[in-house]
Amino acid sequence: MTTAAIALGVSLIIFLFMGVPIAFSIGAATIVGLWIGDIPLALLGQQAFTSLDSFPSMAVPFFILAGALMETGGLSRRIVNAAQSLLGHVTGGLAIVTILASAFFAAISGSSPATVAAIGSIMVPSMVKRGYHKDFSAAVAASGGGLGIIIPPSIPMIIYGISANVSIGGMFMAGFGPGFVIVTILSLTVYFMAKKRGYSGSGEKPSFMKVARAFWDAKWALLSPVLILGGIYGGIFTPTESAVVAVVYGLFVGIFVYKEMKWKDLPKALISSAIMTGSVLIIMSTATAFGQIIAMYQIPNMIAEAIISISQNKYVVLSLITVFILIVGTFMETLSIIIILAPLFLPVVTSLGVDPIHFGLIMVVGAEIGMLTPPLGVNLFVASGISKLSLETIAKATIPFLLAMILALAIITFVPSVSLFLPRLFGF
């Protein structure tokens, strides 16, 4: 078993460094582990199918589709206008609006790349037009887009809930505190950088009528997170059912209310969502099989013993795990990190008294930071496509925001109440 376990880990590292796509790297490593352990290879297919044959996992494709429909239907543009009416006049106002609008859109989409695309495609050209440097603008959009998986609903939170057998509603509730911390720290970072670089505001002081008009125009967009999350916490529907409600709502508002989406736009949204869903579910299925194999080989027990031999202080252990997640996040996709590492580390931290929901938020935020680090920083790729700048240029411009995110992660790690206040208040 020890030989098979070593072969499993070594083969995964080799495949990743060879540039094999993450889903196929995990699947191939699983086959190696099964073959050396003399376990029937059919287990890979069985576990892959079982991982997808669950009601909660159905939320993933629907939230992806909901984000695509709301981006096409004009909801993201109205969210931006509402945020700009409030903050466009302050120093670095457009950049702060980008962060705030990303937070609002995050409460609809559940996906970081979708948030970067929806808000960044509007705000990056606007910032450049106002005299902001293009690399700074793209970095702000990429960083703000990370809120897409932290402020609920969140696809990685759904995957963590399934993998760790933790309440998805509790995870969603726990995301608001960390989301507020990250929005605050990113906004302050933007403000001080803008002040230093001379990025002025619009100069237009907000008037009550202008703000009221912008928010009234955006009312249907701003109502969507209230409908989705209110329905979950009100016990009207489950997180999975809320994803379907989000799709129907986005379609109705885009076509019949704002009238910016035409029926001819629907196939494009369906195809892009299907492609993204396919890539997510392939990773999810192979990673679940991989997780089953590492459990069979008792790798979590070995890791637990190794970590506890270093320290039994839960904050030292959490720090070690957090640093590991940040390193792994540079070359591994977010969902893979959660599916593979949650079963490894959760028994360790819970034995030290760490709440599973708190640990879930640490994992999600840590994995989200990986979206801002090359070579596999998904948000950087999306921002690069919007701005037409190289990945290296955007990655360099993102460093201050990366440090701000790490500071936020430290606060979330060492102050559990940031994540747990709301779940405990509502009995999760």
C-alpha positions, 0 to 999 in steps of 0.5 A, spaced: 500 500 500 505 504 501 508 503 494 502 504 491 500 511 495 507 513 493 506 512 486 499 515 486 502 522 488 509 522 484 505 520 478 500 526 479 506 531 480 509 528 474 503 529 469 502 536 472 509 538 470 508 535 463 503 539 462 497 534 462 490 537 463 488 537 470 482 532 469 487 527 465 493 528 470 488 526 476 485 520 472 491 517 469 494 518 476 488 514 479 489 509 474 497 508 476 495 508 483 489 502 482 494 498 477 500 498 482 495 496 488 492 491 484 485 494 485 480 493 479 481 499 474 473 499 473 473 503 480 475 509 477 469 509 472 464 507 478 467 513 483 467 518 477 459 516 475 457 516 483 460 523 484 456 526 479 450 522 481 447 526 486 442 532 487 447 537 490 452 537 484 446 539 479 447 546 482 453 547 478 451 547 471 445 551 473 449 556 477 454 557 471 448 558 466 445 563 470 451 567 470 452 567 463 444 569 462 445 575 467 451 577 463 448 577 457 441 580 459 444 586 462 444 585 469 451 586 470 451 593 466 446 596 471 449 593 477 456 597 475 451 603 474 448 603 481 455 602 484 458 608 480 452 613 482 455 612 489 462 611 489 464 614 482 466 621 485 472 618 490 479 617 488 480 611 484 472 611 484 472 607 478 476 601 481 473 601 487 466 601 483 469 595 480 470 591 486 463 593 489 460 591 482 464 584 482 461 583 489 454 584 487 455 580 481 458 574 485 451 574 489 448 572 482 454 568 478 457 563 483 463 563 479 470 567 479 471 567 471 464 569 470 465 575 474 471 577 471 468 577 464 462 580 466 464 586 470 471 587 467 469 587 460 465 593 462 470 596 467 476 595 464 475 600 458 472 605 462 478 605 467 483 606 461 478 611 458 479 615 465 486 615 465 488 609 469 493 604 466 491 598 463 495 593 467 492 596 473 485 596 471 486 589 469 489 587 475 483 590 479 478 586 475 482 580 476 482 581 483 475 583 484 472 577 480 475 572 486 469 575 490 465 570 485 466 564 489 467 567 496 460 571 496 454 566 496 452 563 492 459 559 490 460 553 486 466 551 490 462 552 496 457 547 493 463 542 492 466 543 499 459 541 502 458 535 498 466 533 499 466 534 506 458 532 508 457 540 510 451 544 510 451 548 503 446 553 506 451 554 512 457 555 507 453 560 503 451 563 510 459 563 512 461 567 506 458 573 507 463 575 513 470 573 509 466 577 503 466 583 507 473 583 509 476 582 502 471 587 499 474 592 504 481 590 504 481 590 496 477 597 496 483 600 501 488 597 497 485 600 490 484 607 494 491 608 496 494 606 490 490 610 486 491 616 491 499 615 489 498 614 482 493 620 481 487 616 479 482 622 480 474 620 481 469 623 476 468 629 480 461 629 480 458 629 487 452 624 488 445 626 488 440 623 491 436 623 485 441 620 481 443 614 486 435 613 486 435 613 479 441 608 478 438 603 483 431 603 481 434 601 474 438 596 477 432 593 482 431 587 478 438 585 478 439 587 485 433 583 487 436 576 484 441 575 490 435 577 495 431 572 491 436 566 491 439 567 498 432 569 501 429 562 498 434 558 501 434 561 508 427 562 508 426 554 507 422 555 500 427 551 496 434 548 496 441 550 494 440 546 488 433 548 486 435 556 487 440 555 482 434 553 477 430 559 480 436 563 478 436 561 471 429 562 470 429 569 473 435 571 469 432 568 463 425 572 464 429 579 466 434 579 460 428 577 455 422 580 458 424 586 463 430 589 460 429 586 453 437 586 452 437 578 451 434 576 444 432 569 443 438 568 438 443 569 444 440 563 448 444 558 444 451 562 445 449 562 453 447 555 453 454 553 449 459 557 453 455 554 459 455 547 457 463 547 455 465 550 462 460 545 466 463 539 462 470 542 464 468 542 471 464 536 472 470 532 468 475 535 474 470 533 479 469 526 477 476 524 476 478 528 483 473 524 487 475 517 484 482 520 486 480 522 493 477 515 494 483 512 492 487 516 497 482 514 503 483 507 501 491 508 502 490 511 508 494 517 506 490 522 510 492 518 516 499 519 514 499 526 513 495 527 519 500 524 523 506 528 520 502 535 521 501 533 528 508 531 530 510 538 528 505 542 532 498 540 536 496 548 536 490 548 531 493 555 528 500 553 527 496 547 523 492 551 519 498 556 518 501 550 515 495 548 511 494 555 508 501 555 506 500 549 502 494 551 499 497 557 496 503 553 493 498 548 490 494 553 488 499 556 483 498 549 479 492 546 481 485 548 479 480 550 485 475 545 484 481 540 484 484 543 490 477 542 494 476 535 492 482 532 493 485 536 499 478 537 503 478 529 505 486 530 507 486 535 511 479 536 514 480 530 519 486 533 522 483 540 523 477 537 526 481 533 531 484 539 533 477 543 534 476 547 528 469 548 525 468 544 518 465 550 516 470 555 518 476 550 514 471 550 508 472 558 508 479 558 509 480 553 503 475 557 498 479 563 499 486 560 499 484 556 492 481 563 490 488 566 491 490 561 486 486 564 481 491 570 481 497 566 481 500 564 474 501 559 471 494 557 472 491 563 474 484 563 471 482 570 473 489 572 469 487 569 463 480 572 463 483 579 464 488 578 459 483 576 454 479 583 456 485 587 456 489 584 451 495 584 455 500 579 456 499 574 462 506 576 465 504 584 465 497 583 469 500 578 474 506 583 476 500 588 476 496 584 481 502 583 486 499 588 491 492 585 490 495 578 492 498 581 498 492 584 500 488 577 499 493 574 503 492 579 509 485 577 508 486 570 508 490 571 515 484 575 518 479 569 516 484 564 518 485 567 525 479 570 527 474 564 526 468 569 528 468 572 521 466 566 518 462 563 523 458 569 526 452 568 521 452 560 521 451 560 528 446 566 529 442 562 524 443 555 527 447 552 522 
